[in-house]
Amino acid sequence: MGGTPTRRASATDPRDRQMETTPLAPTARRSLPAALLALALALVGLTAAPPAAASTPSVRYAAHVQDVGWQGEVADGRTAGTSGRSLRVEALKIRLVGAPAGSGVVYSTHVQDVGWQAEVASGAVAGTTGRSLRVEAVRIRLTGPVAATHELRYRAHVQNVGWQAEVASGAVAGTSGRSLRVEALEIRLVPKQAPTVAYSAHVQNVGWQGDVVGGATAGTTGRSLRVEALRARLVGGTESGSLTYTAHVQDVGWQPQVRDGAVAGTSGRGLRVEAVRFDLTGDIGRAWDVCYRVHAQNFGWMSWACNGQSAGTQGFGYRVEAVQVTIVPARSVMPSVGAYRAKGAAYQTPGGYLRTSVAGFPTSTHNGAIPYSVPTLLVDRSSTRLEHIEALVAHSRLYEGIPYERDSRRSNVNQPWNGTDCSGLVVQSLLAAGLDVRGNDAGSRGRWYRSSQQLYDRPGLLHVPLAQRQRGDLVFYQQNGRIYHVAVYLGDGMMMEEDSTWGGGGRITKLRTGGGLTADVVRPFP
């Protein structure tokens, strides 16, 4: 499979590239550059070895009971409170033990004559003591990393009702508006059941293949056969929601989204699928990411995409020959989660070159009037050189299909929706990767504007011969001795650019060796 993604990203496989030009959805659900970065690092083998086995997390809790007071703490499904004695629970304390750093539990109680109280966290008292007020209902939920891997199941023993059915994290156990006391509570912390995708391809001269799961290959490679249709469905999982998907079909374009086993594409018409998109909706979409890639005619396996991005060759007319799809925890690898990061000394540019930063950068305006936001940093103090490079590449790919707008670099980390020019793409992507190449000069194009010529001339950036170019370098084009264009080099003869000449704006395309390509490149992270 060439490496299973931790999340979506551009990989370093020599045949890994993406020529799709469709823009990202303007309301991206999750931090897509973080996903790109994480998957890129996973595929180049930089994620750390799995951390040493940690203690199994558990939930512990105690009840303050009428005529009894605080009972001893119990754990993992045992009963706090009483049953058969008609004694009210008046307060609760709940905490986690053995959970990953940053994890917690928050909870609130519905109290007689009070109603719902504010949430409290991790061992604090919810309810009342010394006031003889009954708890009538409770809500409990997890926070932090443990919420991605576990969920709470709990039930209440209620006056005149007995034990209710078990509910899941965030739901109400007990009653409200019926003046019934909670007499006991049982709480369990259980691992989430990971969902997966079962999917199959309808292939030229073959027909429907059997289902595959877990990132396996649907379709064929090495046989020059087109995928004509796909079916996919969710298997397992505890969250509600759906898998949606669509295909870009020869002579048809993007079809309407379908879901849960329906056919995307065509059969019996001899039409090739050229690109695909998958996404998750509902609770499952908040807890998990769906990542996928295609094996395309003339290109082989292309870049991973996730959560509604296009994977394929829309606009180039190449057939999809195979597909791989997998589901991974949402935000499972983020720059702030050290256990999944490459270890070792943090990267810093050598002396004499522009210094990287993880402190964030100031915002500015375009032409003194139009504000734009500096993108969220995709690196931290532990980031390696390669992680800075992959952050640059990840952010640059947000601009696929985004319109070209001269002298603009308005951007939001998830929504660079207003357009940008070639140098704006590079400036924003470098900022996301921890390098500020802007100047402080105020000119007609607005403070901190950087043209491609200014980027090429910027002091503190390393120039190396074109023949030594590497992924993450900046390539430049000149005419009559002046630099007029800049792009991010992706490796293997491909680059990411904002270009006005073809009408589509941001795209991944082959490195143009003509057109004034300079004899050197800029290496922002030496």
MOVEN-V116183 format. One line per field, one symbol per residue. ss: DSSP state (H for helix, E for strand, L for the rest). A space follows every 10 residues. Layout:
# MOVEN-V116183
ss = ???
This chain:
# MOVEN-V116183
ss = LLLLLLLLLL LLLLLLLLLL LLLLLLLLLL LHHHHHHHHH HHHLLLLLLL LLLLLLLEEE EEEEELLLEE LLLEELLLEE ELLLLLLLEE EEEEEEELLL LLLEEEEEEE ELLLEELLLE ELLLEEELLL LLLLEEEEEE EEELLHHHHE EEEEEEEELL LEELLLEELL LEEELLLLLL LEEEEEEEEE ELLLLEEEEE EEELLLEELL LEELLLEEEL LLLLLLEEEE EEEEELLLLL LLEEEEEEEL LLEELLLEEL LLEEELLLLL LLEEEEEEEE LHHHHHHEEE EEEEEELLLE ELLLEELLLL EELLLLLLLE EEEEEEEEEL LLLLLLLHHH LLLLLLLLLL LLLLLLLLLL LLLEEELLLE EELLLLLLLL LLLLHHHHHH HHHHHHHHHL LLLELLLLLL LLLLLLLLLE LHHHHHHHHH HHLLLLLLLL LLLLLLLLLL LHHHHHHLLL LEEEEHHHLL LLLEEEEEEL LEEEEEEEEE ELLEEEEEEL LLLLEEEEEE LLLLLLELLE EEELLL
